[in-house]
Amino acid sequence: MREGGSQGFHLLAALLCAAGLTACDGNGNTYVEPPPAKVRMAQPLQQNVTKYFELTGNTAAFKSVDIEARVQGFVETIDYRDGTAVKAGDKLFGIQSNTYQAQLDQAQATLTSAQAAQVGANQEYTRQVNLSAQKVGTQTALDNAKATLDQANATILNAQASLELAKINLGYTTVTAPFDGTVTAHLVEIGTLVGVSGPTTLATIVQLDPLYANFNVSESQVLMIKRELAAQGHTFKQTDLPNIPIEMGLQGETDYPFKGHLDYAAPQVDASTGTLAVRGVVENKDRALLPGLFVRVRVPVGHEDKALLVRDDAIGINQQGNYVLVVGKDETVEQRLVKTGQSEGRLRVIESGLSAEDWVVTEGFQQAVPGNKVAPEKATMEIPATADASGAAAPQAGAQ
């Protein structure tokens, strides 16, 4: 029994050893290289591009005026609704007018009395002239009649001025809109005594169409514009400003839907900031803009033929700057540093570092490792309708 058991043990050991040798054989554990990552690549889009200065600024009201009470009295009526649009000449407030109507009537009576006195003085002067011609009257009487007539004429002029002033003061009791605009909430209530120690602010009227856009241009940008104009044989003039268009967009928007033109440029650069104050006028017919908004402004400064554009989501950023992934002839990925320019929708201009013949990875960005081979699929430089579900976009795409 022991001998049979020993033989069985040796047989089992031999089988285990054979299995171990088989497992250690290299043919049973060969490394299989994973297939190349699938990516999509496209050549840069070439098209004509207008160069812009992209700036930031603030909107301001085209007109903004405080509505003030110019005469003393109690507020009797408020004839508008807070925050509504009004037309020039619309009545906004009514101030107590009976006192000024009485002053007007008094001035009219004084003028009538002065006119009656003038008639008598004129008749007396005419009579003295006739008597003097007949050698009957004295020179003294004639001189006195002439002085009385002159005084009557002066009294009429004074009475007419008083009457005109009374009309003006009576007109001030009706406060009207000086121009088309939107009136703010009223600052006084009916029954308030206004104009006691000077003009009292009743409300403010603001014109919202058009609007001003105020922004600053750096000194280097000013010099660049001058060089561009000099190269074209032109000299900048203030009268050229209305011919220079501007485009404006709100924060959070990607486009520039509001159009306008330049209106003003400061005559000198601010030495403390190194910037030039510039102002544009933008249409605001649908009242989509409000004064005081922080806005993006761009001004055309040149034109570039056949500029290279790449999708924003195909551009990454690292410590060295912006880059794109380029697929070489041997289908090996290369990281290429580029200098980016302005955006054109969801495309961005590549100013340097890329040629029109290069193939840029547009999808599968995260799977494309520099130095590794990929399985590329050619495509065109188009913006996808939806985001890549696989997360192929660059993690920090489009950073400037």
GULUMZA-15187 format. One record per residue (C-alpha): residue in three letters; chain; x, y, z. Coordinates in steps of 0.5 Angstrom, whole numbers, plus 2048, in hexadecimal, padded with zeros to 3 digits. Each point is the difference from the previous one (the first is absolute). Layout:
// GULUMZA-15187
REC   resn   chain    xx    yy    zz
REC    Ala       A     X     Y     Z
...
***
This chain:
// GULUMZA-15187
REC   resn   chain    xx    yy    zz
REC    Met       A   800   800   800
REC    Arg       A   806   805   802
REC    Glu       A   803   7FE   7F9
REC    Gly       A   7FA   802   7FC
REC    Gly       A   7FF   806   804
REC    Ser       A   807   802   7FF
REC    Gln       A   7FF   7FF   7F8
REC    Gly       A   7FA   804   800
REC    Phe       A   803   806   804
REC    His       A   806   800   7FB
REC    Leu       A   7FB   800   7FA
REC    Leu       A   7FC   806   803
REC    Ala       A   806   804   801
REC    Ala       A   802   7FE   7F9
REC    Leu       A   7FA   803   7FD
REC    Leu       A   800   806   805
REC    Cys       A   807   802   7FD
REC    Ala       A   7FE   7FF   7F9
REC    Ala       A   7FA   805   801
REC    Gly       A   805   805   804
REC    Leu       A   805   7FF   7FA
REC    Thr       A   7FA   801   7FB
REC    Ala       A   7FE   806   804
REC    Cys       A   807   803   800
REC    Asp       A   800   800   7F8
REC    Gly       A   801   807   7FD
REC    Asn       A   7FB   7FD   7FA
REC    Gly       A   7FA   800   805
REC    Asn       A   801   808   803
REC    Thr       A   801   804   7FA
REC    Tyr       A   7FF   807   800
REC    Val       A   7FB   803   7FB
REC    Glu       A   801   807   7FF
REC    Pro       A   7F9   804   800
REC    Pro       A   7FD   803   7F9
REC    Pro       A   801   807   7FF
REC    Ala       A   7FB   805   802
REC    Lys       A   7FB   802   7FC
REC    Val       A   800   808   7FE
REC    Arg       A   7FD   805   7FB
REC    Met       A   805   805   7FD
REC    Ala       A   7FF   806   7FB
REC    Gln       A   804   805   7FD
REC    Pro       A   7FF   807   802
REC    Leu       A   7FA   804   7FD
REC    Gln       A   803   806   7FB
REC    Gln       A   7FC   806   800
REC    Asn       A   800   807   7FF
REC    Val       A   800   803   807
REC    Thr       A   7FF   807   803
REC    Lys       A   804   802   805
REC    Tyr       A   7FD   803   807
REC    Phe       A   802   803   806
REC    Glu       A   7FC   7FD   805
REC    Leu       A   7FF   804   806
REC    Thr       A   7FC   801   806
REC    Gly       A   7FC   806   802
REC    Asn       A   7F9   803   803
REC    Thr       A   7FA   803   7FD
REC    Ala       A   7FD   807   802
REC    Ala       A   7FA   803   7FF
REC    Phe       A   800   805   7F9
REC    Lys       A   7FC   805   804
REC    Ser       A   7FF   800   808
REC    Val       A   7FD   806   803
REC    Asp       A   7FD   802   807
REC    Ile       A   7F9   803   800
REC    Glu       A   800   806   804
REC    Ala       A   7FA   804   803
REC    Arg       A   803   807   7FE
REC    Val       A   7FA   804   804
REC    Gln       A   7FE   800   807
REC    Gly       A   7F9   7FC   801
REC    Phe       A   7FC   7FA   802
REC    Val       A   800   7FA   7FC
REC    Glu       A   7F9   7FF   7FD
REC    Thr       A   801   7FA   7FB
REC    Ile       A   804   7FB   7FE
REC    Asp       A   7FF   7FE   7F9
REC    Tyr       A   804   7FA   7FE
REC    Arg       A   801   7F9   802
REC    Asp       A   807   7FF   803
REC    Gly       A   804   7FC   7FC
REC    Thr       A   7FC   802   7F9
REC    Ala       A   802   803   7FA
REC    Val       A   7FE   807   7FE
REC    Lys       A   801   804   7FA
REC    Ala       A   803   807   800
REC    Gly       A   7FB   805   803
REC    Asp       A   7FC   7FB   804
REC    Lys       A   7FD   803   806
REC    Leu       A   804   7FD   806
REC    Phe       A   7FE   804   806
REC    Gly       A   7FB   806   802
REC    Ile       A   802   805   805
REC    Gln       A   7FB   805   804
REC    Ser       A   7FF   805   7FA
REC    Asn       A   7FB   805   803
REC    Thr       A   805   805   803
REC    Tyr       A   804   800   7FA
REC    Gln       A   7F9   801   7FC
REC    Ala       A   7FF   806   804
REC    Gln       A   806   803   7FF
REC    Leu       A   7FF   7FF   7F9
REC    Asp       A   7FA   804   800
REC    Gln       A   803   805   804
REC    Ala       A   805   801   7FB
REC    Gln       A   7FB   800   7FB
REC    Ala       A   7FC   806   803
REC    Thr       A   807   804   802
REC    Leu       A   801   7FF   7F8
REC    Thr       A   7F9   803   7FE
REC    Ser       A   801   806   805
REC    Ala       A   807   802   7FD
REC    Gln       A   7FD   7FF   7F9
REC    Ala       A   7FA   805   802
REC    Ala       A   805   805   803
REC    Gln       A   804   800   7FA
REC    Val       A   7FA   802   7FC
REC    Gly       A   7FF   806   804
REC    Ala       A   808   802   800
REC    Asn       A   800   7FF   7F9
REC    Gln       A   7FA   804   7FF
REC    Glu       A   803   806   804
REC    Tyr       A   806   7FF   7FD
REC    Thr       A   7FD   801   7F9
REC    Arg       A   7FC   806   802
REC    Gln       A   806   804   803
REC    Val       A   804   7FE   7F9
REC    Asn       A   7FA   804   7FD
REC    Leu       A   800   806   805
REC    Ser       A   807   801   7FF
REC    Ala       A   800   800   7F8
REC    Gln       A   7FA   805   801
REC    Lys       A   805   804   805
REC    Val       A   7FB   800   805
REC    Gly       A   803   7FA   805
REC    Thr       A   806   801   804
REC    Gln       A   807   7FB   7FF
REC    Thr       A   7FF   7FE   807
REC    Ala       A   7F9   7FD   7FF
REC    Leu       A   802   7FD   7FA
REC    Asp       A   806   7FD   804
REC    Asn       A   7FC   7FD   805
REC    Ala       A   7FB   7FD   7FC
REC    Lys       A   806   7FC   7FC
REC    Ala       A   803   7FE   807
REC    Thr       A   7F9   7FD   802
REC    Leu       A   7FF   7FD   7F9
REC    Asp       A   807   7FC   801
REC    Gln       A   7FE   7FE   807
REC    Ala       A   7FA   7FD   7FE
REC    Asn       A   803   7FC   7FA
REC    Ala       A   805   7FE   805
REC    Thr       A   7FB   7FE   805
REC    Ile       A   7FC   7FC   7FB
REC    Leu       A   807   7FC   7FE
REC    Asn       A   801   7FF   808
REC    Ala       A   7F8   7FD   800
REC    Gln       A   801   7FC   7FA
REC    Ala       A   807   7FD   803
REC    Ser       A   7FC   7FE   807
REC    Leu       A   7FA   7FD   7FC
REC    Glu       A   805   7FC   7FC
REC    Leu       A   803   7FE   806
REC    Ala       A   7FA   7FE   804
REC    Lys       A   7FE   7FC   7FA
REC    Ile       A   807   7FC   800
REC    Asn       A   7FE   7FF   808
REC    Leu       A   7F9   7FD   7FE
REC    Gly       A   803   7FC   7FB
REC    Tyr       A   805   7FD   805
REC    Thr       A   7FA   7FD   804
REC    Thr       A   7FF   7FB   7FB
REC    Val       A   806   7FB   800
REC    Thr       A   801   7FD   7F9
REC    Ala       A   805   7FB   7FD
REC    Pro       A   806   803   7FC
REC    Phe       A   801   7FA   7FC
REC    Asp       A   7FD   7F9   7FE
REC    Gly       A   802   7FC   806
REC    Thr       A   7FF   7FB   806
REC    Val       A   7FE   804   806
REC    Thr       A   802   7FD   807
REC    Ala       A   7FC   7FF   806
REC    His       A   7FE   807   803
REC    Leu       A   804   803   806
REC    Val       A   7FA   804   802
REC    Glu       A   7F9   7FF   802
REC    Ile       A   7F9   804   7FF
REC    Gly       A   800   806   805
REC    Thr       A   808   801   801
REC    Leu       A   802   807   800
REC    Val       A   806   800   7FB
REC    Gly       A   804   806   7FD
REC    Val       A   801   803   807
REC    Ser       A   807   801   800
REC    Gly       A   802   7FF   7F9
REC    Pro       A   7FE   7FA   7FB
REC    Thr       A   7FE   7FA   802
REC    Thr       A   801   7F9   7FD
REC    Leu       A   7F9   7FD   7FE
REC    Ala       A   803   7FA   7FC
REC    Thr       A   805   7FE   7FB
REC    Ile       A   7FF   7FF   7F8
REC    Val       A   804   7FB   7FC
REC    Gln       A   801   7FF   7F9
REC    Leu       A   801   7F9   7FE
REC    Asp       A   801   800   7F9
REC    Pro       A   805   801   7FE
REC    Leu       A   805   7FE   805
REC    Tyr       A   807   802   801
REC    Ala       A   806   7FB   801
REC    Asn       A   806   802   804
REC    Phe       A   806   7FD   800
REC    Asn       A   808   801   800
REC    Val       A   805   7FE   7FA
REC    Ser       A   807   7FF   803
REC    Glu       A   806   804   7FD
REC    Ser       A   803   7FA   7FC
REC    Gln       A   7F9   7FF   7FD
REC    Val       A   800   808   7FE
REC    Leu       A   807   7FF   7FD
REC    Met       A   7FE   7FA   7FC
REC    Ile       A   7FA   803   7FD
REC    Lys       A   804   806   7FE
REC    Arg       A   805   7FB   7FD
REC    Glu       A   7FB   7FD   7FC
REC    Leu       A   7FD   806   7FD
REC    Ala       A   807   803   7FE
REC    Ala       A   801   7F9   7FD
REC    Gln       A   7FA   802   7FC
REC    Gly       A   802   807   7FF
REC    His       A   7FA   803   804
REC    Thr       A   800   805   806
REC    Phe       A   7FC   7FF   806
REC    Lys       A   7FB   806   801
REC    Gln       A   7FA   801   805
REC    Thr       A   7FB   801   7FA
REC    Asp       A   802   7F8   7FE
REC    Leu       A   7FD   7FD   807
REC    Pro       A   7F8   800   7FD
REC    Asn       A   803   7FB   7FA
REC    Ile       A   803   7FB   805
REC    Pro       A   7FB   7FB   802
REC    Ile       A   800   7FC   807
REC    Glu       A   7FD   7FA   802
REC    Met       A   7FE   7FF   807
REC    Gly       A   7FD   7FA   804
REC    Leu       A   7FE   7FE   808
REC    Gln       A   804   7FC   805
REC    Gly       A   7FE   7F9   7FF
REC    Glu       A   7FF   801   7F8
REC    Thr       A   804   7FD   7FB
REC    Asp       A   7FE   805   7FA
REC    Tyr       A   800   807   7FF
REC    Pro       A   7F9   802   7FF
REC    Phe       A   800   807   801
REC    Lys       A   802   805   7FA
REC    Gly       A   803   807   800
REC    His       A   805   804   7FF
REC    Leu       A   806   804   803
REC    Asp       A   7FE   807   803
REC    Tyr       A   805   803   804
REC    Ala       A   808   7FF   801
REC    Ala       A   803   804   805
REC    Pro       A   805   805   7FE
REC    Gln       A   806   7FD   804
REC    Val       A   802   7FA   804
REC    Asp       A   7FF   800   807
REC    Ala       A   807   7FF   803
REC    Ser       A   7FE   7FD   806
REC    Thr       A   7FD   7FA   7FD
REC    Gly       A   803   800   7F9
REC    Thr       A   7F9   800   7FD
REC    Leu       A   7FC   804   7FB
REC    Ala       A   7F9   801   802
REC    Val       A   7FB   7FE   7FA
REC    Arg       A   7F9   800   7FF
REC    Gly       A   7FB   7FD   7FB
REC    Val       A   7F9   801   7FF
REC    Val       A   7FC   7F9   7FF
REC    Glu       A   7F8   7FF   7FE
REC    Asn       A   7FC   7FE   806
REC    Lys       A   7F9   800   7FC
REC    Asp       A   7FD   7FA   804
REC    Arg       A   803   802   807
REC    Ala       A   804   7FA   801
REC    Leu       A   806   804   803
REC    Leu       A   800   805   806
REC    Pro       A   804   805   802
REC    Gly       A   806   7FD   805
REC    Leu       A   801   7F9   7FD
REC    Phe       A   807   7FD   7FF
REC    Val       A   800   7FE   7F9
REC    Arg       A   805   7FE   7FB
REC    Val       A   802   804   7FA
REC    Arg       A   804   7FF   7FA
REC    Val       A   803   805   7FB
REC    Pro       A   802   7FD   7F9
REC    Val       A   807   802   7FF
REC    Gly       A   802   7FC   7F9
REC    His       A   7FF   7FB   7FC
REC    Glu       A   804   7F9   7FF
REC    Asp       A   7FF   7FC   7FA
REC    Lys       A   800   7F8   801
REC    Ala       A   801   800   807
REC    Leu       A   800   7F9   803
REC    Leu       A   7FB   7FE   805
REC    Val       A   7FF   7FA   805
REC    Arg       A   7FA   7FE   804
REC    Asp       A   801   803   807
REC    Asp       A   7FF   7F9   803
REC    Ala       A   806   7FE   7FD
REC    Ile       A   805   804   803
REC    Gly       A   803   7FF   807
REC    Ile       A   804   804   805
REC    Asn       A   806   7FE   804
REC    Gln       A   806   803   804
REC    Gln       A   803   802   7F9
REC    Gly       A   7FA   803   7FD
REC    Asn       A   7FA   7FE   7FB
REC    Tyr       A   801   7FA   7FC
REC    Val       A   7FD   7FB   7FB
REC    Leu       A   801   7F9   7FF
REC    Val       A   802   7FE   7F9
REC    Val       A   800   7F9   7FC
REC    Gly       A   807   7FF   7FC
REC    Lys       A   801   7FC   7FA
REC    Asp       A   801   7FA   804
REC    Glu       A   7FA   801   804
REC    Thr       A   804   802   806
REC    Val       A   7FD   806   804
REC    Glu       A   804   806   801
REC    Gln       A   7FF   806   805
REC    Arg       A   800   806   7FC
REC    Leu       A   801   807   804
REC    Val       A   7FC   805   7FD
REC    Lys       A   7FE   808   800
REC    Thr       A   7F9   801   800
REC    Gly       A   7FC   806   7FE
REC    Gln       A   7F9   802   800
REC    Ser       A   7FA   7FC   800
REC    Glu       A   7FB   7FF   7FA
REC    Gly       A   7FA   7FD   803
REC    Arg       A   802   7F9   803
REC    Leu       A   807   800   7FC
REC    Arg       A   806   804   802
REC    Val       A   805   803   7FB
REC    Ile       A   807   7FD   801
REC    Glu       A   805   805   7FE
REC    Ser       A   807   7FC   801
REC    Gly       A   802   7F9   801
REC    Leu       A   7FB   7FC   7FB
REC    Ser       A   800   800   7F8
REC    Ala       A   7FA   7FE   7FC
REC    Glu       A   803   7F9   7FE
REC    Asp       A   800   7FE   807
REC    Trp       A   7FB   7FB   803
REC    Val       A   7FD   802   807
REC    Val       A   7FD   7FB   805
REC    Thr       A   7F9   803   800
REC    Glu       A   7FC   7FA   804
REC    Gly       A   803   7FB   804
REC    Phe       A   805   805   803
REC    Gln       A   801   7FD   807
REC    Gln       A   802   7F9   7FD
REC    Ala       A   805   803   7FB
REC    Val       A   807   800   804
REC    Pro       A   805   803   7FD
REC    Gly       A   806   7FB   7FE
REC    Asn       A   7FA   7FB   7FF
REC    Lys       A   7FD   7FD   7F9
REC    Val       A   7F9   801   7FF
REC    Ala       A   7FB   7FE   7FB
REC    Pro       A   7FE   806   7FD
REC    Glu       A   7F9   802   7FC
REC    Lys       A   800   806   7FC
REC    Ala       A   7FB   805   800
REC    Thr       A   7FF   807   7FF
REC    Met       A   801   806   805
REC    Glu       A   7F8   801   802
REC    Ile       A   7FD   801   807
REC    Pro       A   7FC   7FA   802
REC    Ala       A   7F9   801   802
REC    Thr       A   800   7FD   807
REC    Ala       A   806   7FF   804
REC    Asp       A   804   7FA   800
REC    Ala       A   7FD   7FA   804
REC    Ser       A   807   7FD   801
REC    Gly       A   803   806   803
REC    Ala       A   805   801   7FA
REC    Ala       A   800   808   801
REC    Ala       A   806   803   803
REC    Pro       A   800   800   807
REC    Gln       A   802   808   800
REC    Ala       A   7FE   801   7F9
REC    Gly       A   800   807   7FD
REC    Ala       A   804   803   806
REC    Gln       A   804   807   7FE
***
